[in-house]
Amino acid sequence: MNETKLIEKGKIDWIITLVPLFLIIALCILFFIMPNQSNKILSQIRFFFGDTLGTYYLIIGLGIFILSIFIGSSKYGNIVLGKQDEKPKYSFFSWGCMMFTCGLAADILFYSFSEWILYATDPHIEELGSIQEWAGVFPVFHWSFIPWGFYLVLAVAFGFMLHVRGRSRQKYSEACRPILGKYTQGILGRVIDLLAVFALLAGTATTFSVATPLMAQIIGELFHIEISRTIINVIILLITCCVYTYSLLHGFKGISILAKVCIYLFFGLLLYVFFFGGETRYIIETGITSFGKMVQNFIGLSTYTDPMRTSNFPQNWTIYYWAYWMVWCVAAPFFIGSISRGRSVRQTIFGGYVFGVGSTVVSFIVLGNYSMGMQMLKAKDFIALYRKTGDLYSLIVSIIKTMPCAPLVMAAVLVTMIAFYATSFDSIALTAACYSYKRLEENEQPDKKVQFMWCILLILLPIALLFAESSMSNLQSVSIVAAFPIGGIIVLIALSFLKDAKNFLSEENKER
């Protein structure tokens, strides 16, 4: 892709650029000055959206997944994202690497190691049966079909908008044009774009705040230094300044290279744990069982609301995850749509499920079942350790210490997390920077200085949340609140795509 430096002041959308900037600065000041009060307010807001209105997220999640299967299997699946005889720009492997690493940041490693423990200590598991039966099911459920359904439906909508219709406004509001019409560039369109940018910042804040302390914990273990919030913030700044800068200077080529490096590191780690961890048989058998149980109970898991609030499990986890994926949908699908030029809608959706869901499920099966196997076979008691300390980060380090050549494994995890951060957040910064422009032609990219400004903006809120020592629940609250309006916009974009794609096929039939 040819990069054009956009320096004309008239192309900058100052409202979309400056309003989020001032809002984030204001929120950061509040978290720094009043950390305890800020956390209390977050808890109250989370209860309203996640508990009282939680069913809203579940309905949208299941509906979007069903819609993705319909779109990929229907006549719309034949539409090529580009010229009808155009070939894909990237090989399936390169395309899949960029898609996977932009869609899942470093938190996949954090959760792959530890998520089963969070469920094993939840009373809902006792309601269902045993830890062996269910603790491995929910990680696979929460990270597979519905999350990638969000990404892929929006990816084909954005890809169609960019590569078929050739629209120059690379924004959420533009994807709604088939339904909104003239209101797209009015107040309604501006509100949609502002909500999208706020959601993007919220999703980034949650991811950085959840996963970065694990990196700090590993560094402390490897170099025997005490972990503090200051060190965590320094890590964020170093990653941003060093790794972001590399990719920003090299554009899509840099992101593609980093994505491949990330994939090699990621699967190298999985293979090492699988073959040398000593739990190979348990990993295979429990993984297949958990995946099968998830598929068998998919509709029930997708619609469970716990109306009597016996455990609050869907409110604490499923609703949070669907909200988390919704806010990430502001950036990841745009990037996936951009790199999918030349692929059909069907190839994008089902290819995305193969590579995205496949890679994600393998990660949870291998890394999660390694430690769960040691727990169930009574080699270690990770559940007791977690109940004693409540510290997931030190727990993950304890899990890694049980592996052969543990220091090397920790170093590999650290480098892989940095690579995940680099690829995912570069794609986010690139997408966010597009919102700073009124128009961008297909052969144009945002100015590097604008991209770098968004890189800095994206890390301010995570630093504030870490400084305020926000709990896991409050970190989740940021995504749940931001996702509420985005859920409705996602539905609007999906309906707009169906309307526009139907018109496109009618136009094609008339020309024949």
C-alpha positions as CSV (number, residue, x, y, z in Angstrom):
1,M,0.0,0.0,0.0
2,N,1.4,3.4,-0.9
3,E,1.6,5.7,2.0
4,T,0.7,9.4,1.5
5,K,1.7,11.9,4.1
6,L,-1.4,14.0,4.9
7,I,-0.3,17.4,6.1
8,E,-3.2,19.6,5.1
9,K,-4.8,21.1,8.2
10,G,-8.2,20.9,6.6
11,K,-8.2,17.1,6.6
12,I,-8.0,16.9,10.4
13,D,-11.2,16.2,12.2
14,W,-10.5,18.3,15.3
15,I,-13.6,17.3,17.2
16,I,-12.9,13.6,17.0
17,T,-9.3,14.2,17.8
18,L,-9.5,16.7,20.6
19,V,-12.6,15.7,22.5
20,P,-11.3,12.2,23.4
21,L,-7.9,13.7,24.2
22,F,-9.3,16.1,26.8
23,L,-11.7,13.5,28.2
24,I,-8.9,11.0,28.7
25,I,-6.7,13.6,30.3
26,A,-9.6,14.5,32.7
27,L,-10.2,10.9,33.6
28,C,-6.5,10.3,34.2
29,I,-6.4,13.3,36.6
30,L,-9.4,11.9,38.5
31,F,-7.8,8.5,38.9
32,F,-4.6,10.0,40.0
33,I,-6.2,12.5,42.5
34,M,-9.1,10.4,43.7
35,P,-8.3,6.7,43.1
36,N,-10.6,5.2,45.8
37,Q,-13.6,7.3,44.9
38,S,-13.1,6.6,41.2
39,N,-13.1,2.9,41.7
40,K,-16.3,3.1,43.8
41,I,-18.1,5.0,41.0
42,L,-16.8,2.4,38.4
43,S,-18.3,-0.4,40.6
44,Q,-21.7,1.3,40.7
45,I,-21.8,2.0,37.0
46,R,-20.7,-1.6,36.2
47,F,-23.6,-3.0,38.3
48,F,-26.2,-1.1,36.4
49,F,-24.9,-2.0,32.9
50,G,-23.6,-5.5,33.6
51,D,-26.3,-6.7,36.0
52,T,-29.5,-4.8,35.4
53,L,-29.0,-4.6,31.6
54,G,-26.8,-7.7,31.1
55,T,-29.1,-9.6,28.9
56,Y,-28.6,-7.0,26.2
57,Y,-25.0,-8.1,25.7
58,L,-25.9,-11.8,25.5
59,I,-28.6,-11.3,22.9
60,I,-26.3,-9.2,20.6
61,G,-23.5,-11.8,21.0
62,L,-25.5,-14.8,20.0
63,G,-27.3,-12.8,17.2
64,I,-24.1,-11.6,15.6
65,F,-22.7,-15.1,15.6
66,I,-25.8,-16.5,13.9
67,L,-25.6,-13.7,11.4
68,S,-22.0,-14.4,10.6
69,I,-22.9,-18.0,9.6
70,F,-25.8,-16.7,7.5
71,I,-23.7,-14.2,5.7
72,G,-20.9,-16.6,5.0
73,S,-23.2,-19.3,3.7
74,S,-25.6,-17.1,1.6
75,K,-25.2,-15.2,-1.7
76,Y,-23.4,-12.4,0.1
77,G,-20.5,-14.8,0.7
78,N,-19.7,-14.7,-3.0
79,I,-18.9,-10.9,-2.9
80,V,-15.2,-10.2,-3.3
81,L,-13.8,-7.4,-1.1
82,G,-12.3,-5.5,-4.1
83,K,-12.7,-6.1,-7.8
84,Q,-14.5,-9.3,-8.5
85,D,-11.4,-10.8,-10.3
86,E,-8.9,-9.5,-7.7
87,K,-6.5,-11.8,-5.9
88,P,-5.6,-11.5,-2.2
89,K,-2.7,-9.2,-1.4
90,Y,-1.4,-11.4,1.4
91,S,-1.0,-15.2,1.6
92,F,-3.4,-17.1,3.9
93,F,-0.7,-17.5,6.5
94,S,0.4,-13.8,6.5
95,W,-3.2,-12.7,6.5
96,G,-4.1,-15.1,9.4
97,C,-1.0,-14.0,11.4
98,M,-1.9,-10.3,11.2
99,M,-5.6,-11.0,11.8
100,F,-4.9,-13.2,14.9
101,T,-2.3,-10.9,16.5
102,C,-4.3,-7.7,15.9
103,G,-7.4,-9.3,17.3
104,L,-5.9,-10.7,20.4
105,A,-3.3,-8.8,22.5
106,A,-1.0,-10.0,25.2
107,D,-3.9,-10.8,27.5
108,I,-4.4,-14.1,25.7
109,L,-1.3,-15.5,27.4
110,F,-2.4,-14.1,30.8
111,Y,-5.9,-15.7,30.5
112,S,-4.7,-19.0,28.9
113,F,-2.5,-19.7,31.9
114,S,-5.0,-18.7,34.6
115,E,-8.6,-18.5,33.5
116,W,-9.6,-22.0,34.4
117,I,-8.6,-21.2,38.0
118,L,-11.0,-18.3,38.1
119,Y,-13.8,-20.6,37.1
120,A,-12.7,-23.4,39.3
121,T,-13.1,-21.1,42.4
122,D,-16.5,-19.9,41.2
123,P,-19.6,-21.4,42.9
124,H,-21.3,-21.8,39.4
125,I,-18.9,-24.7,38.7
126,E,-20.2,-26.6,41.7
127,E,-23.8,-26.0,40.4
128,L,-22.9,-27.5,37.1
129,G,-20.8,-30.5,38.3
130,S,-17.0,-30.8,38.8
131,I,-13.9,-28.7,38.0
132,Q,-12.7,-31.5,35.6
133,E,-16.0,-31.3,33.7
134,W,-16.5,-27.5,33.4
135,A,-13.4,-25.4,34.3
136,G,-11.9,-26.0,30.9
137,V,-15.1,-25.4,29.0
138,F,-15.7,-21.7,29.7
139,P,-12.3,-20.4,28.6
140,V,-12.9,-22.0,25.2
141,F,-16.4,-20.6,25.1
142,H,-15.5,-17.1,26.1
143,W,-12.7,-16.8,23.5
144,S,-14.0,-18.6,20.4
145,F,-17.1,-18.4,18.2
146,I,-19.0,-15.3,19.5
147,P,-15.9,-13.1,19.9
148,W,-14.6,-13.9,16.5
149,G,-18.2,-13.5,15.2
150,F,-18.1,-9.9,16.3
151,Y,-14.8,-9.3,14.5
152,L,-15.7,-11.1,11.3
153,V,-19.1,-9.6,10.6
154,L,-17.7,-6.1,11.1
155,A,-14.6,-7.0,9.1
156,V,-16.6,-7.9,6.0
157,A,-18.8,-4.8,6.5
158,F,-15.7,-2.5,6.7
159,G,-14.0,-4.4,3.9
160,F,-17.0,-4.0,1.6
161,M,-17.2,-0.3,2.5
162,L,-13.5,0.3,1.7
163,H,-12.8,-2.0,-1.2
164,V,-16.1,-2.4,-3.0
165,R,-17.8,0.9,-2.4
166,G,-14.5,2.8,-2.2
167,R,-15.6,5.2,0.6
168,S,-13.0,7.6,1.9
169,R,-14.4,8.1,5.4
170,Q,-12.8,5.2,7.4
171,K,-15.1,5.6,10.4
172,Y,-17.9,3.7,12.2
173,S,-20.4,6.3,11.0
174,E,-19.6,5.7,7.4
175,A,-20.4,2.0,7.7
176,C,-23.9,3.1,8.8
177,R,-24.5,5.2,5.7
178,P,-26.8,2.8,3.9
179,I,-29.3,3.2,6.7
180,L,-28.5,6.7,8.1
181,G,-28.1,8.4,4.6
182,K,-27.6,12.1,4.9
183,Y,-27.5,12.0,8.7
184,T,-24.1,10.2,8.5
185,Q,-22.2,13.4,8.3
186,G,-24.4,15.2,10.8
187,I,-24.6,15.2,14.6
188,L,-25.7,11.6,14.7
189,G,-22.6,10.5,12.7
190,R,-20.4,12.5,15.0
191,V,-21.9,10.9,18.1
192,I,-21.3,7.4,16.6
193,D,-17.7,8.2,15.9
194,L,-17.0,9.7,19.3
195,L,-18.6,6.7,21.0
196,A,-16.4,4.4,18.8
197,V,-13.2,6.3,19.8
198,F,-14.2,6.2,23.5
199,A,-14.8,2.4,23.2
200,L,-11.5,1.9,21.6
201,L,-9.7,3.7,24.4
202,A,-11.7,1.7,27.0
203,G,-10.8,-1.7,25.4
204,T,-7.1,-0.7,25.2
205,A,-7.2,0.4,28.8
206,T,-8.6,-2.9,30.0
207,T,-6.1,-5.0,28.0
208,F,-3.1,-3.1,29.0
209,S,-4.1,-2.9,32.7
210,V,-4.9,-6.6,32.9
211,A,-1.8,-8.1,31.1
212,T,1.0,-5.6,31.8
213,P,1.5,-6.5,35.5
214,L,2.3,-10.1,34.4
215,M,5.1,-8.8,32.3
216,A,6.4,-6.8,35.3
217,Q,6.1,-9.9,37.5
218,I,8.2,-12.0,35.1
219,I,10.8,-9.2,34.8
220,G,11.0,-9.1,38.6
221,E,11.4,-12.9,38.8
222,L,14.1,-13.0,36.0
223,F,16.1,-10.0,37.3
224,H,15.3,-10.3,41.0
225,I,13.9,-6.8,41.3
226,E,10.9,-5.7,43.4
227,I,7.7,-5.0,41.4
228,S,6.0,-1.7,41.8
229,R,3.5,0.4,39.9
230,T,6.3,2.6,38.7
231,I,8.0,-0.3,37.1
232,I,4.8,-1.4,35.4
233,N,4.3,2.1,34.0
234,V,7.9,2.2,32.8
235,I,7.3,-1.1,31.0
236,I,4.3,0.4,29.2
237,L,6.3,3.5,28.1
238,L,9.2,1.4,26.9
239,I,7.0,-0.9,24.8
240,T,5.2,2.1,23.4
241,C,8.3,4.2,22.6
242,C,10.5,1.4,21.3
243,V,8.3,-1.2,19.6
244,Y,5.5,1.1,18.4
245,T,8.0,3.4,16.8
246,Y,9.5,0.5,14.8
247,S,6.1,-0.5,13.3
248,L,5.0,3.1,12.8
249,L,8.1,3.7,10.6
250,H,7.4,0.5,8.5
251,G,3.6,0.6,8.2
252,F,1.8,-2.6,7.1
253,K,5.1,-4.2,6.3
254,G,6.4,-3.7,9.8
255,I,3.1,-5.0,11.3
256,S,3.2,-8.1,9.0
257,I,6.8,-8.9,10.0
258,L,6.0,-8.5,13.7
259,A,2.9,-10.6,13.3
260,K,4.9,-13.5,11.9
261,V,7.5,-13.2,14.6
262,C,4.7,-13.2,17.2
263,I,3.1,-16.3,15.7
264,Y,6.3,-18.2,15.6
265,L,7.0,-17.3,19.3
266,F,3.5,-18.1,20.3
267,F,3.2,-21.5,18.7
268,G,6.8,-22.3,19.7
269,L,5.8,-21.8,23.3
270,L,2.7,-23.9,22.9
271,L,4.7,-26.8,21.3
272,Y,7.3,-26.6,24.1
273,V,4.6,-26.9,26.9
274,F,2.7,-29.6,24.9
275,F,5.7,-31.9,24.3
276,F,7.9,-31.2,27.3
277,G,5.5,-30.1,30.1
278,G,4.7,-33.7,31.0
279,E,0.9,-33.4,30.7
280,T,0.5,-34.2,27.0
281,R,-2.2,-36.9,27.4
282,Y,-4.2,-34.9,29.8
283,I,-4.0,-31.8,27.5
284,I,-5.3,-33.7,24.5
285,E,-8.1,-35.6,26.2
286,T,-9.4,-32.8,28.4
287,G,-9.1,-30.3,25.5
288,I,-11.2,-32.4,23.2
289,T,-13.7,-33.1,25.9
290,S,-14.0,-29.4,26.9
291,F,-14.4,-28.3,23.2
292,G,-17.0,-30.9,22.6
293,K,-19.0,-30.0,25.8
294,M,-18.8,-26.3,24.7
295,V,-20.2,-27.1,21.3
296,Q,-22.9,-29.4,22.7
297,N,-24.1,-26.7,25.2
298,F,-23.4,-23.7,23.1
299,I,-26.9,-22.2,23.0
300,G,-27.4,-22.8,26.7
301,L,-24.1,-21.2,27.6
302,S,-24.9,-18.2,25.3
303,T,-28.3,-17.5,26.9
304,Y,-27.7,-18.3,30.6
305,T,-28.6,-15.3,32.7
306,D,-28.7,-16.7,36.2
307,P,-32.1,-15.0,37.0
308,M,-32.0,-16.0,40.7
309,R,-28.4,-14.7,41.0
310,T,-27.1,-17.8,42.7
311,S,-23.6,-17.2,41.5
312,N,-23.7,-14.1,39.3
313,F,-21.5,-16.0,36.9
314,P,-22.8,-14.6,33.6
315,Q,-22.7,-11.1,35.0
316,N,-19.1,-11.5,36.2
317,W,-17.8,-13.3,33.1
318,T,-19.8,-13.9,30.0
319,I,-21.3,-10.4,29.9
320,Y,-17.9,-8.9,30.6
321,Y,-16.3,-10.8,27.7
322,W,-19.0,-9.9,25.2
323,A,-18.6,-6.3,26.2
324,Y,-14.8,-6.6,25.9
325,W,-15.0,-7.9,22.4
326,M,-17.5,-5.2,21.4
327,V,-15.1,-2.4,22.4
328,W,-12.2,-4.1,20.6
329,C,-14.5,-4.2,17.5
330,V,-13.8,-0.5,16.9
331,A,-10.3,-1.3,15.7
332,A,-9.6,-5.0,15.0
333,P,-12.4,-5.5,12.3
334,F,-11.2,-2.3,10.5
335,F,-7.7,-3.7,10.3
336,I,-9.0,-7.2,9.3
337,G,-11.2,-5.6,6.6
338,S,-8.2,-3.6,5.3
339,I,-5.9,-6.6,4.9
340,S,-8.7,-8.8,3.4
341,R,-8.8,-7.1,0.0
342,G,-9.1,-9.7,-2.7
343,R,-10.8,-12.3,-0.5
344,S,-14.4,-13.1,-0.7
345,V,-16.8,-12.5,2.2
346,R,-17.1,-16.2,2.6
347,Q,-13.3,-16.7,2.7
348,T,-12.9,-13.9,5.2
349,I,-15.6,-15.2,7.6
350,F,-14.8,-18.9,7.5
351,G,-11.1,-18.4,7.1
352,G,-11.2,-16.1,10.1
353,Y,-13.0,-18.7,12.1
354,V,-10.4,-21.4,11.1
355,F,-7.3,-19.3,11.9
356,G,-8.7,-17.1,14.7
357,V,-10.8,-19.6,16.6
358,G,-8.4,-22.4,16.0
359,S,-5.3,-20.6,17.3
360,T,-7.2,-19.2,20.3
361,V,-8.7,-22.6,21.3
362,V,-5.3,-24.3,21.0
363,S,-3.7,-21.7,23.3
364,F,-6.3,-22.3,26.1
365,I,-6.3,-26.0,25.7
366,V,-2.5,-26.3,25.9
367,L,-1.6,-23.7,28.5
368,G,-4.7,-24.0,30.6
369,N,-4.9,-27.8,30.7
370,Y,-1.1,-28.0,31.5
371,S,-1.7,-26.5,34.9
372,M,-5.2,-27.9,35.4
373,G,-3.7,-31.4,34.7
374,M,-1.2,-30.8,37.5
375,Q,-4.1,-29.7,39.8
376,M,-6.4,-32.6,39.0
377,L,-3.6,-35.2,39.2
378,K,-2.6,-33.7,42.6
379,A,1.0,-32.8,41.5
380,K,0.3,-29.2,42.5
381,D,-2.4,-27.3,44.3
382,F,-2.8,-24.0,42.3
383,I,-6.3,-23.4,43.6
384,A,-5.2,-23.4,47.2
385,L,-2.4,-21.0,46.3
386,Y,-4.8,-18.6,44.5
387,R,-7.2,-18.7,47.4
388,K,-4.4,-17.9,49.8
389,T,-2.9,-15.0,47.9
390,G,-5.5,-13.9,45.4
391,D,-2.6,-12.9,43.1
392,L,-3.0,-14.3,39.6
393,Y,0.3,-12.8,38.4
394,S,2.5,-14.6,41.0
395,L,0.3,-17.7,40.4
396,I,1.2,-17.7,36.7
397,V,4.9,-17.4,37.5
398,S,4.5,-20.3,39.9
399,I,2.9,-22.4,37.1
400,I,5.8,-21.5,34.7
401,K,8.3,-22.5,37.4
402,T,7.0,-26.1,37.2
403,M,8.1,-26.4,33.5
404,P,11.6,-27.6,32.4
405,C,14.0,-24.7,31.8
406,A,11.6,-22.3,33.6
407,P,13.7,-19.1,33.2
408,L,13.8,-19.6,29.4
409,V,10.1,-20.2,29.3
410,M,9.5,-17.0,31.3
411,A,11.7,-15.1,28.9
412,A,9.8,-16.6,25.9
413,V,6.5,-15.6,27.5
414,L,7.7,-12.0,28.1
415,V,9.0,-11.6,24.5
416,T,5.8,-13.1,23.1
417,M,3.7,-10.7,25.1
418,I,5.7,-7.8,23.8
419,A,5.3,-9.0,20.2
420,F,1.5,-9.3,20.8
421,Y,1.4,-5.8,22.2
422,A,3.3,-4.4,19.2
423,T,1.1,-5.9,16.5
424,S,-2.2,-5.4,18.2
425,F,-1.7,-1.9,19.4
426,D,0.0,-0.8,16.2
427,S,-3.1,-1.8,14.3
428,I,-5.3,0.0,16.9
429,A,-3.2,3.1,16.6
430,L,-3.4,3.0,12.8
431,T,-7.2,2.6,13.0
432,A,-7.6,5.3,15.6
433,A,-5.5,7.7,13.6
434,C,-7.9,7.3,10.7
435,Y,-10.6,8.9,12.9
436,S,-8.6,12.1,13.1
437,Y,-9.2,12.7,9.4
438,K,-12.3,13.8,7.6
439,R,-11.4,11.7,4.6
440,L,-8.8,9.2,3.7
441,E,-8.5,7.7,0.2
442,E,-7.7,4.0,-0.1
443,N,-4.0,4.7,-1.0
444,E,-3.5,7.1,1.9
445,Q,-2.5,6.6,5.5
446,P,-2.5,8.9,8.5
447,D,0.5,11.0,9.1
448,K,3.1,9.3,11.4
449,K,2.9,12.1,13.9
450,V,-0.9,11.6,14.2
451,Q,-0.4,7.9,14.7
452,F,2.2,8.5,17.4
453,M,-0.2,10.9,19.2
454,W,-2.8,8.1,19.3
455,C,-0.1,5.7,20.6
456,I,0.5,8.0,23.6
457,L,-3.2,8.6,24.1
458,L,-3.9,4.9,24.2
459,I,-1.6,4.3,27.1
460,L,-2.7,7.2,29.4
461,L,-5.8,5.6,30.8
462,P,-4.1,2.2,31.5
463,I,-1.4,4.0,33.5
464,A,-4.1,5.8,35.5
465,L,-6.0,2.6,36.2
466,L,-2.8,0.9,37.3
467,F,-1.9,3.8,39.5
468,A,-5.3,3.7,41.2
469,E,-4.8,0.0,41.8
470,S,-8.1,-0.9,40.2
471,S,-9.4,-4.4,40.9
472,M,-10.1,-6.9,38.2
473,S,-13.8,-6.1,38.4
474,N,-13.2,-2.4,37.9
475,L,-10.9,-3.0,35.0
476,Q,-13.8,-5.0,33.4
477,S,-16.2,-2.2,34.2
478,V,-14.5,0.2,31.8
479,S,-15.3,-2.2,28.9
480,I,-18.8,-3.0,30.0
481,V,-19.8,0.7,30.2
482,A,-18.2,1.6,26.9
483,A,-19.7,-1.4,25.1
484,F,-23.3,-0.6,25.9
485,P,-23.8,2.1,23.1
486,I,-21.4,0.2,20.8
487,G,-23.6,-2.9,20.8
488,G,-26.4,-1.0,19.2
489,I,-24.0,0.5,16.6
490,I,-22.6,-2.9,15.8
491,V,-26.2,-4.1,15.0
492,L,-26.7,-1.0,12.9
493,I,-23.5,-1.6,10.9
494,A,-24.5,-5.3,10.3
495,L,-27.9,-4.3,9.0
496,S,-26.4,-1.5,6.9
497,F,-24.0,-4.1,5.3
498,L,-26.9,-6.4,4.4
499,K,-28.8,-3.6,2.8
500,D,-25.8,-2.3,0.8
501,A,-24.7,-5.8,-0.2
502,K,-28.2,-6.6,-1.4
503,N,-28.2,-3.4,-3.5
504,F,-24.7,-4.3,-4.9
505,L,-25.8,-7.8,-6.0
506,S,-28.9,-6.2,-7.7
507,E,-26.6,-3.8,-9.5
508,E,-24.4,-6.6,-10.6
509,N,-27.3,-8.6,-12.0
510,K,-28.6,-5.6,-14.0
511,E,-25.2,-5.2,-15.7
512,R,-25.1,-8.8,-16.9
